């Protein structure tokens, strides 16, 4: 595969990398075969973290709950795990408000309210694993 020449303390070593699978590598050093484990360090993200100033508390509009109204379920769009909740039971939300953030396929996905209303039930918490179509919360 690849050949390298190393000089360590004046000694020359001819190293041939035969193959790498996961963290195991097959090497041949001066004709002698070796199986070695590779230690890989995870690279720190080069993406900068955005720091935004705190948002001033806004006055939430009054939304009256009608008797006999049916609850509207908010469903999980993908299988994944809940990272954080942005709302709690009793909060007033409007269409497009952030409800929660979930991780699916190694990506953060924002779940937004698809209608205005009052959060009636929150059926998940941070760290919960959910399947596609699971009911996360209900809005009335």
N, C-alpha and C positions, 0 to 999 in steps of 0.2 A: 504494500500500500504506500506508505511514506517512509523515507529513510532520513535519519538525523545523525549527526556526529556531535558528541559531547566530549569536552575535555574537563575532567574533574581531578583536581590535585595533580595535574600533569599526566594523567592517564587518559587515553583516547578510547571512547566507547562508540561503537556503531550500533545504533538502535533502529530497528525496523518495526513500525506499527503495523500489525497484521489485521486488526479489526477492533472496533469499539462498539459495545452494546450496552446502552444505559450508562452505568457507572463502572463497568468492567472493560478492561482493555487487554488484548493479547499482544505481547511484545516479544521481540527477539533481540537480546543484547549480546553482541559478539558471538552469535550462533546459539545461544542458550535461550530456550523459550520461557516466558514468564506470563502469569496472569496477574494483573494489578488492578486495584480499585482506584478510580479517579474521584477526587474530592472537588466538587464544583461549588463555587461561591455564587450566591444569587446576586445579580447586579441590582444596584439601587436604581430606582426610577429617575430618569432625567427630566420627567415632566414636572414643572414647577407647581407648587401648591398655591392656589389662589386664596388670598385672605381678603375678605370683604368686610366693610364696616357693618356694625350691627344695624339691623333694620328697626326703625322706630315702630313701636306697637301701633297698629292701626285699629280703628274702631270697627268691629265686626258688625255687619248688618243683622238686624233681627229677622229671623226666618221662623215663622210660626209653623208648628207641627200640626197637621190636620189629623183629626181623629179618623181612624180606619184607613189611613194611608198605608200603601204596601211598601215594604222595604226593598230597595234596589241593591242587589249583590254586586260587589266588586270582585272580579275573578282574577286568579293568577294567569298572566299571559303566557308564561313559560314555567317549566319545572325549575326550581332553584331554592335558594334560602333567603330569608328575610334579613337584611342588614340593619335597617333602622326604620322606625315609625316616625312620621312627621305630625301625626294627629293622634287624638285619643277620643274615647267615647264622649259624646256631647258637644264636640267641636262643630262649628258651622263652617262648611266648605262651599266654594263656588266652583263652577266648571273650570277645569284646568289646574286646580290646586294640587300640590304634591301631597300624596297620601303616605307613601312609603317608598323605600329603595330596596330592591332585591337583587341578588347576584344570581345570574343565570349564564352558563357557558363562559365563565370567567369575565363577565361584563356586568357593570352596574346598570340596572334598568329602573327607571323612575315609573311608578304607577301613579297616574293622575286621576282626579275625579272626573267622571264623564257627565256629571250633572251636579247642580247645586242642591244642598240639603244639610241635614244634621246627621252626624255619625251616630247610628243607633247601636251597632255592635262592632267590636274589633275582635276578630277570631284568631289572630296570630300575634306573636311577639318576636322580638329580635332573636335571631338564631334558629327559628323554626324552619324546617324543610317543607316545601309545598310542591304539589304536582300541578300541571297545567289544568286550569279549570276549577281548582279549589277555591272556595269562597274565603276571601281575606277579611272582608268587612261588609257591613250593610249601611246604606245611606237612605234616610227617609226624606 
